[in-house]
Amino acid sequence: MSYIRDEIEASALDAAEISASGIEQRGNARRRFCFAPEFTGFSGHFPGMPILPAMLQTLMAQMLAEQALPAGAAFVGVKRAKFAQQLGPATTIEVELAWRYTLGQWICNATLRAQGQEASSMTLIFEEKAV
């Protein structure tokens, strides 16, 4: 899956903006992406009407969280997700992330926006890696 991560990274329009207050406690991050029509993620989903798959929208939020959280944070799952708007090629997508550390977990609320409208939202859960 690293090739798709590389393609997502190559589609970033800017560096991640990260602000944290005691990085293990809470913070915010944001990053913008725009995918070309030939982006691998569109292949087969759907022919003639490419749409960014929900799995890749979740992966975008996960990748931003991995940049923002401490190195010891490991992704363990998605608590909930809502996909309200289709995202196609050449659409600027802003990923916003707000996290807090509680009871040994980083709870990351992510929102993806396109043209100022909420396209999807999800809660990602990270825990400290076992040593």
DSSP file (Angstrom, degrees, kcal/mol; ACC not computed):
  #  RESIDUE AA STRUCTURE BP1 BP2  ACC     N-H-->O    O-->H-N    N-H-->O    O-->H-N    TCO  KAPPA ALPHA  PHI   PSI    X-CA   Y-CA   Z-CA
    1    1 A M     >        0   0    0      0, 0.0     4,-1.7     0, 0.0     3,-0.4   0.000 360.0 360.0 360.0  -4.7    0.0    0.0    0.0
    2    2 A S  H  >  +     0   0    0      1,-0.2     4,-2.5     2,-0.2     5,-0.2   0.826 360.0  61.2 -65.6 -28.0    3.0    2.3    0.2
    3    3 A Y  H  > S+     0   0    0      2,-0.2     4,-2.1     1,-0.2    -1,-0.2   0.903 105.2  47.0 -64.6 -38.2    2.6    3.2   -3.5
    4    4 A I  H  > S+     0   0    0     -3,-0.4     4,-2.4     2,-0.2    -1,-0.2   0.880 111.0  52.0 -70.7 -36.1   -0.9    4.7   -2.9
    5    5 A R  H  X S+     0   0    0     -4,-1.7     4,-2.7     2,-0.2    -2,-0.2   0.913 109.5  50.7 -61.4 -41.6    0.5    6.6    0.1
    6    6 A D  H  X S+     0   0    0     -4,-2.5     4,-2.3     1,-0.2    -2,-0.2   0.901 110.6  48.5 -62.8 -40.9    3.3    7.9   -2.2
    7    7 A E  H  X S+     0   0    0     -4,-2.1     4,-0.9     2,-0.2    -1,-0.2   0.887 111.2  49.7 -68.0 -38.5    0.6    9.0   -4.7
    8    8 A I  H >< S+     0   0    0     -4,-2.4     3,-0.8     2,-0.2     4,-0.3   0.942 111.5  49.1 -63.2 -45.9   -1.5   10.7   -2.0
    9    9 A E  H >< S+     0   0    0     -4,-2.7     3,-1.5     1,-0.3    -2,-0.2   0.895 108.2  53.6 -59.4 -41.0    1.6   12.5   -0.8
   10   10 A A  H 3< S+     0   0    0     -4,-2.3    -1,-0.3     1,-0.3    -2,-0.2   0.714 104.5  57.1 -67.0 -19.7    2.5   13.6   -4.3
   11   11 A S  T << S+     0   0    0     -4,-0.9    23,-2.1    -3,-0.8    -1,-0.3   0.438  79.8 116.9 -90.9  -0.7   -1.0   15.1   -4.6
   12   12 A A  B <   -A   33   0A   0     -3,-1.5    21,-0.3    -4,-0.3     3,-0.1  -0.461  52.3-158.4 -69.0 137.9   -0.6   17.3   -1.6
   13   13 A L  S    S+     0   0    0     19,-2.9     2,-0.3    -2,-0.2    20,-0.2   0.633  72.0   1.7 -89.5 -16.7   -0.8   21.0   -2.4
   14   14 A D  S    S-     0   0    0     18,-0.8     2,-0.1     3,-0.0    -1,-0.1  -0.944  85.3 -80.1-157.7 173.6    1.1   22.1    0.7
   15   15 A A        -     0   0    0     -2,-0.3    17,-0.2     1,-0.1     2,-0.1  -0.468  60.2 -87.9 -78.6 157.1    2.9   20.9    3.8
   16   16 A A        -     0   0    0     -2,-0.1     2,-0.6    15,-0.1    15,-0.2  -0.444  33.9-142.4 -66.0 135.3    0.9   19.9    6.8
   17   17 A E  E     -B   30   0A   0     13,-2.8    13,-1.7    -2,-0.1     2,-0.4  -0.913  27.0-178.5 -98.7 117.9    0.1   22.8    9.2
   18   18 A I  E     +B   29   0A   0     -2,-0.6     2,-0.4    11,-0.2    11,-0.2  -0.970  14.4 175.9-124.9 129.2    0.3   21.4   12.8
   19   19 A S  E     +B   28   0A   0      9,-3.0     9,-3.2    -2,-0.4     2,-0.4  -0.998  12.3 177.2-130.7 131.1   -0.4   23.2   16.0
   20   20 A A  E     -B   27   0A   0     -2,-0.4     2,-0.6     7,-0.3     7,-0.3  -0.962  27.9-151.8-135.6 149.0   -0.3   21.3   19.3
   21   21 A S  E   >S-B   26   0A   0      5,-2.6     5,-0.9    -2,-0.4     4,-0.3  -0.908  96.9 -16.2-117.5  98.7   -0.6   22.1   23.0
   22   22 A G  T >>5S-     0   0    0     -2,-0.6     3,-4.9     3,-0.2     4,-0.8   0.972  87.8-127.9  61.0  82.1    1.5   19.5   24.7
   23   23 A I  T 345S+     0   0    0      1,-0.3    -1,-0.1    -3,-0.2    -2,-0.1   0.643 105.3  53.8 -44.4 -26.8    1.6   17.3   21.6
   24   24 A E  T 345S+     0   0    0      1,-0.1    -1,-0.3    45,-0.1    -2,-0.1   0.532 111.5  46.7 -85.2  -2.7    0.4   14.2   23.5
   25   25 A Q  T <45S-     0   0    0     -3,-4.9    76,-3.1     1,-0.3     2,-0.3   0.876 118.9 -30.0-103.5 -55.2   -2.7   16.1   24.8
   26   26 A R  E  << +BC  21 100A   0     -5,-0.9    -5,-2.6    -4,-0.8    -1,-0.3  -0.993  60.4 140.8-162.6 160.0   -4.4   18.0   22.0
   27   27 A G  E     -BC  20  99A   0     72,-1.9    72,-2.4    -2,-0.3     2,-0.3  -0.988  31.3-116.8 178.2-178.7   -3.8   19.7   18.8
   28   28 A N  E     +BC  19  98A   0     -9,-3.2    -9,-3.0    -2,-0.3     2,-0.3  -0.961  20.8 179.3-139.2 153.2   -5.0   20.5   15.2
   29   29 A A  E     -BC  18  97A   0     68,-2.3    68,-2.9    -2,-0.3     2,-0.3  -0.985   2.2-174.7-150.3 156.5   -3.6   19.9   11.8
   30   30 A R  E     +BC  17  96A   0    -13,-1.7   -13,-2.8    -2,-0.3     2,-0.3  -0.992   5.3 171.1-151.7 153.3   -4.7   20.6    8.2
   31   31 A R  E     - C   0  95A   0     64,-1.8    64,-3.3    -2,-0.3     2,-0.4  -0.969  21.2-135.5-160.2 148.3   -3.5   19.9    4.7
   32   32 A R  E     - C   0  94A   0     -2,-0.3   -19,-2.9    62,-0.2   -18,-0.8  -0.860  19.7-177.1-112.9 146.2   -4.8   20.3    1.2
   33   33 A F  E     -AC  12  93A   0     60,-2.6    60,-3.2    -2,-0.4     2,-0.3  -0.934  12.0-171.0-134.7 155.9   -4.8   17.8   -1.7
   34   34 A C  E     - C   0  92A   0    -23,-2.1     2,-0.5    -2,-0.3    58,-0.2  -0.903  15.8-149.8-149.3 122.4   -5.8   17.8   -5.3
   35   35 A F        -     0   0    0     56,-0.5    55,-3.2    -2,-0.3    56,-0.3  -0.800  11.9-132.6-101.7 130.1   -5.9   14.5   -7.3
   36   36 A A    >   -     0   0    0     -2,-0.5     3,-2.2    53,-0.2    55,-0.0  -0.341  31.0-106.6 -70.4 156.4   -5.3   14.4  -11.1
   37   37 A P  T 3  S+     0   0    0      0, 0.0    -1,-0.1     0, 0.0     5,-0.1   0.793 120.4  56.5 -55.4 -28.8   -7.7   12.4  -13.3
   38   38 A E  T 3  S+     0   0    0      4,-0.0     5,-0.1     3,-0.0    -2,-0.0   0.383  74.8 134.5 -87.5   5.2   -5.0    9.7  -13.7
   39   39 A F    X   -     0   0    0     -3,-2.2     3,-2.0     1,-0.1     4,-0.5  -0.320  62.7-128.2 -54.6 131.2   -4.6    9.2   -9.9
   40   40 A T  G >  S+     0   0    0      1,-0.3     3,-1.5     2,-0.2    -1,-0.1   0.813 103.0  68.6 -53.8 -35.7   -4.5    5.4   -9.3
   41   41 A G  G 3  S+     0   0    0      1,-0.3    -1,-0.3   -37,-0.1    10,-0.1   0.706  95.2  55.5 -61.1 -20.8   -7.2    5.7   -6.6
   42   42 A F  G X  S+     0   0    0     -3,-2.0     3,-2.2    10,-0.1    -1,-0.3   0.677  78.0 113.9 -84.8 -17.5   -9.8    6.6   -9.3
   43   43 A S  T <  S-     0   0    0     -3,-1.5    -5,-0.0    -4,-0.5    -3,-0.0  -0.353  93.2  -1.6 -63.2 123.2   -9.2    3.5  -11.4
   44   44 A G  T 3  S+     0   0    0     -2,-0.2    -1,-0.3     1,-0.0     2,-0.2   0.432 101.7 113.3  81.5   0.0  -12.3    1.3  -11.4
   45   45 A H  S <  S-     0   0    0     -3,-2.2     6,-3.2     1,-0.3    -2,-0.0  -0.574 104.0 -24.4-132.8  72.0  -14.2    3.6   -9.0
   46   46 A F  S >  S-     0   0    0      4,-0.4     3,-2.3    -2,-0.2    -1,-0.3   0.689  71.7-132.1-124.7 145.8  -16.2    4.3  -11.2
   47   47 A P  T 3  S+     0   0    0      0, 0.0    -4,-0.1     0, 0.0    -1,-0.0  -0.276  99.6   8.0 -54.8 128.0  -15.5    4.1  -15.0
   48   48 A G  T 3  S+     0   0    0     -3,-0.0     0, 0.0     1,-0.0     0, 0.0   0.233 133.8  53.9  84.2 -14.5  -16.6    7.3  -16.7
   49   49 A M  S <  S-     0   0    0     -3,-2.3     2,-0.1    -7,-0.1    -1,-0.0  -0.527  79.4-159.4-148.5  74.1  -17.4    8.9  -13.3
   50   50 A P        -     0   0    0      0, 0.0    -4,-0.4     0, 0.0     2,-0.4  -0.335  12.5-180.0 -65.6 133.6  -14.3    8.8  -11.1
   51   51 A I        -     0   0    0     -6,-3.2    37,-0.2    -9,-0.3    -2,-0.1  -0.994  34.5-112.3-132.9 138.1  -14.9    9.2   -7.3
   52   52 A L        -     0   0    0     35,-3.4    35,-0.3    -2,-0.4   -10,-0.1  -0.586  43.1-119.1 -70.5 117.5  -12.4    9.1   -4.5
   53   53 A P    >>  -     0   0    0      0, 0.0     4,-1.8     0, 0.0     3,-0.6  -0.204  12.2-121.4 -61.2 148.9  -13.1    5.9   -2.5
   54   54 A A  H 3> S+     0   0    0      1,-0.2     4,-2.4     2,-0.2     5,-0.2   0.858 112.4  60.3 -56.6 -38.2  -14.0    6.2    1.1
   55   55 A M  H 3> S+     0   0    0      1,-0.2     4,-2.0     2,-0.2    -1,-0.2   0.884 106.5  46.1 -59.5 -38.9  -11.0    4.1    2.1
   56   56 A L  H <> S+     0   0    0     -3,-0.6     4,-2.2     2,-0.2    -1,-0.2   0.827 108.6  54.9 -76.4 -30.8   -8.6    6.6    0.5
   57   57 A Q  H  X S+     0   0    0     -4,-1.8     4,-1.6     2,-0.2    -2,-0.2   0.920 111.0  46.4 -63.1 -41.8  -10.4    9.5    2.2
   58   58 A T  H  X S+     0   0    0     -4,-2.4     4,-2.5     1,-0.2    -2,-0.2   0.901 110.0  53.5 -64.9 -41.1   -9.8    7.7    5.5
   59   59 A L  H  X S+     0   0    0     -4,-2.0     4,-2.9     1,-0.2    -2,-0.2   0.874 104.1  55.8 -63.3 -37.5   -6.2    7.1    4.5
   60   60 A M  H  X S+     0   0    0     -4,-2.2     4,-1.9     2,-0.2    -1,-0.2   0.931 110.7  44.6 -59.0 -45.3   -5.7   10.8    3.9
   61   61 A A  H  X S+     0   0    0     -4,-1.6     4,-2.4     2,-0.2    -2,-0.2   0.899 112.8  51.8 -65.9 -40.5   -6.8   11.6    7.4
   62   62 A Q  H  X S+     0   0    0     -4,-2.5     4,-2.5     1,-0.2    -2,-0.2   0.918 108.4  50.9 -61.5 -44.3   -4.7    8.8    8.8
   63   63 A M  H  X S+     0   0    0     -4,-2.9     4,-1.4     1,-0.2    -1,-0.2   0.889 110.3  49.3 -63.1 -39.2   -1.6   10.0    7.0
   64   64 A L  H  X S+     0   0    0     -4,-1.9     4,-1.8     2,-0.2     3,-0.3   0.921 111.2  49.8 -65.5 -42.6   -2.1   13.5    8.4
   65   65 A A  H  X S+     0   0    0     -4,-2.4     4,-3.0     1,-0.2    -2,-0.2   0.901 106.3  55.9 -61.9 -40.3   -2.6   12.2   11.9
   66   66 A E  H  < S+     0   0    0     -4,-2.5    -1,-0.2     1,-0.2    -2,-0.2   0.832 109.8  46.8 -62.7 -31.2    0.6   10.1   11.6
   67   67 A Q  H  < S+     0   0    0     -4,-1.4    -1,-0.2    -3,-0.3    -2,-0.2   0.851 118.5  41.2 -74.0 -35.0    2.5   13.3   10.8
   68   68 A A  H  < S+     0   0    0     -4,-1.8    -2,-0.2    -5,-0.1    -3,-0.2   0.828 102.3  72.8 -86.6 -34.0    0.9   15.2   13.7
   69   69 A L  S  < S-     0   0    0     -4,-3.0   -45,-0.1    -5,-0.2   -46,-0.1  -0.336  95.4 -81.6 -82.3 163.5    0.9   12.7   16.5
   70   70 A P    >   -     0   0    0      0, 0.0     3,-2.1     0, 0.0    -1,-0.1  -0.208  45.0-106.0 -59.7 155.3    4.0   11.5   18.5
   71   71 A A  T 3  S+     0   0    0      1,-0.3    -2,-0.1    -3,-0.1    -3,-0.0   0.719 116.7  64.0 -57.7 -23.7    6.1    8.8   16.9
   72   72 A G  T 3  S+     0   0    0     56,-0.1    57,-2.7     2,-0.0     2,-0.4   0.390  77.2 109.7 -83.6   5.1    4.7    6.2   19.3
   73   73 A A  E <   -D  128   0A   0     -3,-2.1     2,-0.4    55,-0.2    55,-0.2  -0.691  48.2-169.2 -87.5 130.0    1.2    6.5   18.0
   74   74 A A  E     -D  127   0A   0     53,-3.6    53,-2.5    -2,-0.4     2,-0.2  -0.967  25.1-117.5-120.8 132.4   -0.2    3.5   16.1
   75   75 A F  E     +D  126   0A   0     -2,-0.4    51,-0.2    51,-0.2     3,-0.1  -0.470  36.0 168.3 -66.9 129.4   -3.4    3.5   14.1
   76   76 A V  E     -     0   0A   0     49,-2.9     2,-0.3     1,-0.4    50,-0.2   0.575  51.1 -56.6-119.6 -16.3   -5.9    1.0   15.5
   77   77 A G  E     -D  125   0A   0     48,-1.3    48,-3.0     0, 0.0     2,-0.5  -0.948  45.7 -79.5 163.3 178.2   -9.2    1.8   13.8
   78   78 A V  E     -D  124   0A   0     -2,-0.3    46,-0.2    46,-0.2     3,-0.1  -0.946  24.1-167.8-111.3 126.5  -12.0    4.0   12.7
   79   79 A K  E    S-     0   0A   0     44,-3.1     2,-0.3    -2,-0.5    -1,-0.1   0.906  72.3 -14.3 -81.6 -43.8  -14.8    4.6   15.3
   80   80 A R  E     -D  123   0A   0     43,-0.7    43,-2.2     2,-0.0    -1,-0.3  -0.986  60.8-169.4-155.7 154.6  -17.3    6.2   12.9
   81   81 A A  E     -D  122   0A   0     -2,-0.3     2,-0.4    41,-0.2    41,-0.2  -0.996   4.5-168.9-149.8 145.6  -17.3    7.6    9.4
   82   82 A K  E     -D  121   0A   0     39,-3.0    39,-2.4    -2,-0.3     2,-0.6  -0.995   3.5-166.4-137.1 128.0  -19.8    9.6    7.3
   83   83 A F  E     +D  120   0A   0     -2,-0.4    37,-0.2    37,-0.2     3,-0.1  -0.940  19.7 159.1-119.4 108.4  -19.4   10.2    3.6
   84   84 A A        +     0   0    0     35,-2.6     2,-0.4    -2,-0.6    36,-0.2   0.606  57.6  41.3-107.5 -16.3  -21.8   12.9    2.4
   85   85 A Q  S    S-     0   0    0     34,-1.8     2,-0.3    32,-0.1    -1,-0.2  -0.996  75.8-119.7-140.4 139.0  -20.3   14.3   -0.8
   86   86 A Q        -     0   0    0     -2,-0.4     2,-0.5    -3,-0.1   -35,-0.0  -0.585  25.4-152.4 -76.6 138.6  -18.6   12.7   -3.9
   87   87 A L        +     0   0    0    -35,-0.3   -35,-3.4    -2,-0.3     6,-0.0  -0.961  19.3 177.3-116.4 120.7  -15.0   13.8   -4.5
   88   88 A G    >   -     0   0    0     -2,-0.5     3,-1.0   -37,-0.2   -53,-0.3  -0.451  37.4 -56.6-112.3-174.9  -13.7   13.7   -8.0
   89   89 A P  T 3  S+     0   0    0      0, 0.0    -1,-0.2     0, 0.0   -53,-0.2  -0.200 115.9  20.1 -61.4 153.3  -10.6   14.6   -9.9
   90   90 A A  T 3  S+     0   0    0    -55,-3.2     2,-0.5     1,-0.2   -54,-0.1   0.656  88.8 133.8  62.3  19.9   -9.2   18.2   -9.8
   91   91 A T    <   -     0   0    0     -3,-1.0     2,-0.5   -56,-0.3   -56,-0.5  -0.873  57.8-129.2 -98.9 127.7  -11.1   19.0   -6.6
   92   92 A T  E     -C   34   0A   0     -2,-0.5    23,-0.6   -58,-0.2     2,-0.5  -0.669  28.0-165.3 -76.7 123.8   -9.2   20.7   -3.9
   93   93 A I  E     -CE  33 114A   0    -60,-3.2   -60,-2.6    -2,-0.5     2,-0.6  -0.949   7.3-157.2-115.8 124.3   -9.8   18.7   -0.7
   94   94 A E  E     -CE  32 113A   0     19,-2.7    19,-2.6    -2,-0.5     2,-0.6  -0.899   5.3-158.2-103.0 124.9   -8.9   20.2    2.7
   95   95 A V  E     -CE  31 112A   0    -64,-3.3   -64,-1.8    -2,-0.6     2,-0.4  -0.906  10.3-172.0-102.7 122.7   -8.3   17.7    5.5
   96   96 A E  E     -CE  30 111A   0     15,-3.0    15,-2.5    -2,-0.6     2,-0.4  -0.938   1.4-171.7-116.3 138.7   -8.7   19.1    9.0
   97   97 A L  E     -CE  29 110A   0    -68,-2.9   -68,-2.3    -2,-0.4     2,-0.4  -0.994  11.1-178.4-134.1 133.3   -7.8   17.1   12.1
   98   98 A A  E     -CE  28 109A   0     11,-2.2    11,-3.1    -2,-0.4     2,-0.3  -0.999  17.1-178.7-128.3 129.0   -8.4   17.8   15.8
   99   99 A W  E     -CE  27 108A   0    -72,-2.4   -72,-1.9    -2,-0.4     2,-0.3  -0.889  15.2-173.2-129.7 159.0   -7.1   15.4   18.3
  100  100 A R  E     -CE  26 107A   0      7,-1.5     7,-2.9    -2,-0.3     2,-0.6  -0.987  22.5-130.5-144.7 148.9   -7.0   14.8   22.1
  101  101 A Y  E     + E   0 106A   0    -76,-3.1     2,-0.3    -2,-0.3     5,-0.2  -0.890  38.9 154.5-102.7 124.1   -5.2   12.3   24.2
  102  102 A T  E >   - E   0 105A   0      3,-3.0     3,-1.7    -2,-0.6    -2,-0.1  -0.976  60.3  -5.1-152.6 136.4   -7.3   10.5   26.8
  103  103 A L  T 3  S-     0   0    0     -2,-0.3     3,-0.1     1,-0.3    -1,-0.1   0.856 129.3 -49.8  49.8  43.7   -7.2    7.1   28.5
  104  104 A G  T 3  S+     0   0    0      1,-0.2    24,-0.7    23,-0.1     2,-0.3   0.573 120.2  96.9  78.1   9.7   -4.1    6.0   26.5
  105  105 A Q  E <   -EF 102 127A   0     -3,-1.7    -3,-3.0    22,-0.2     2,-0.6  -0.960  67.0-135.4-131.4 149.2   -5.6    6.8   23.1
  106  106 A W  E     -EF 101 126A   0     20,-2.6    20,-2.1    -2,-0.3     2,-0.7  -0.928  22.1-157.2 -96.8 119.4   -5.4    9.7   20.7
  107  107 A I  E     -EF 100 125A   0     -7,-2.9    -7,-1.5    -2,-0.6     2,-0.6  -0.890  11.4-166.7 -99.3 115.9   -9.0   10.4   19.5
  108  108 A C  E     -EF  99 124A   0     16,-3.0    16,-3.0    -2,-0.7     2,-0.7  -0.911  10.0-162.1-113.8 113.0   -8.7   12.2   16.1
  109  109 A N  E     -EF  98 123A   0    -11,-3.1   -11,-2.2    -2,-0.6     2,-0.4  -0.844  17.9-171.0 -93.3 117.8  -11.7   13.9   14.6
  110  110 A A  E     -EF  97 122A   0     12,-3.1    12,-2.2    -2,-0.7     2,-0.4  -0.880  11.4-173.7-114.7 141.9  -11.1   14.4   10.9
  111  111 A T  E     -EF  96 121A   0    -15,-2.5   -15,-3.0    -2,-0.4     2,-0.5  -1.000   9.3-157.0-132.1 133.2  -13.2   16.4    8.4
  112  112 A L  E     -EF  95 120A   0      8,-2.8     7,-3.3    -2,-0.4     8,-1.6  -0.943  16.6-170.4-108.1 130.3  -12.6   16.6    4.7
  113  113 A R  E     -EF  94 118A   0    -19,-2.6   -19,-2.7    -2,-0.5     2,-0.4  -0.928  12.8-172.2-123.1 145.6  -14.0   19.6    2.9
  114  114 A A  E >  S-EF  93 117A   0      3,-2.5     3,-2.1    -2,-0.4   -21,-0.1  -0.993  79.0  -8.2-135.2 129.0  -14.4   20.5   -0.8
  115  115 A Q  T 3  S-     0   0    0    -23,-0.6     3,-0.1    -2,-0.4    -1,-0.1   0.864 129.5 -57.3  51.7  40.8  -15.5   23.9   -1.9
  116  116 A G  T 3  S+     0   0    0      1,-0.2     2,-0.4   -22,-0.0    -1,-0.3   0.422 115.4 114.2  76.8  -2.1  -16.2   24.9    1.7
  117  117 A Q  E <  S- F   0 114A   0     -3,-2.1    -3,-2.5     1,-0.0     2,-0.4  -0.817  75.0-110.5-104.3 141.2  -18.7   22.0    2.1
  118  118 A E  E     + F   0 113A   0     -2,-0.4    -5,-0.3    -5,-0.2     3,-0.1  -0.559  36.3 174.6 -68.7 122.8  -18.1   19.0    4.4
  119  119 A A  E     -     0   0A   0     -7,-3.3   -35,-2.6    -2,-0.4   -34,-1.8   0.787  62.8 -11.8 -98.3 -36.9  -17.6   16.0    2.2
  120  120 A S  E     -DF  83 112A   0     -8,-1.6    -8,-2.8   -37,-0.2    -1,-0.4  -0.988  54.5-164.9-159.1 160.4  -16.8   13.4    4.9
  121  121 A S  E     +DF  82 111A   0    -39,-2.4   -39,-3.0    -2,-0.3     2,-0.3  -0.989  13.4 165.9-148.7 152.8  -16.0   13.1    8.6
  122  122 A M  E     -DF  81 110A   0    -12,-2.2   -12,-3.1    -2,-0.3     2,-0.5  -0.986  31.6-126.6-160.5 160.0  -14.5   10.3   10.7
  123  123 A T  E     -DF  80 109A   0    -43,-2.2   -44,-3.1    -2,-0.3   -43,-0.7  -0.977  26.4-164.2-116.5 119.6  -13.0    9.5   14.1
  124  124 A L  E     -DF  78 108A   0    -16,-3.0   -16,-3.0    -2,-0.5     2,-0.5  -0.812   6.2-148.4-103.7 142.9   -9.7    7.7   14.0
  125  125 A I  E     -DF  77 107A   0    -48,-3.0   -49,-2.9    -2,-0.4   -48,-1.3  -0.944  15.4-179.7-115.9 130.9   -8.2    6.0   17.0
  126  126 A F  E     -DF  75 106A   0    -20,-2.1   -20,-2.6    -2,-0.5     2,-0.3  -0.947   3.0-172.1-124.2 147.7   -4.5    5.7   17.7
  127  127 A E  E     -DF  74 105A   0    -53,-2.5   -53,-3.6    -2,-0.3     2,-0.2  -0.887  37.0 -85.2-131.3 164.8   -2.7    4.0   20.7
  128  128 A E  E     -D   73   0A   0    -24,-0.7   -55,-0.2    -2,-0.3     2,-0.1  -0.487  50.9-108.3 -69.7 139.4    0.8    3.9   21.9
  129  129 A K        -     0   0    0    -57,-2.7     2,-0.3    -2,-0.2    -1,-0.1  -0.424  32.8-112.8 -65.9 140.0    2.9    1.1   20.2
  130  130 A A              0   0    0      1,-0.1    -1,-0.1    -2,-0.1    -3,-0.0  -0.572 360.0 360.0 -72.2 137.9    3.7   -1.8   22.4
  131  131 A V              0   0    0     -2,-0.3    -1,-0.1    -3,-0.0    -2,-0.0   0.418 360.0 360.0 -96.8 360.0    7.5   -1.9   23.1
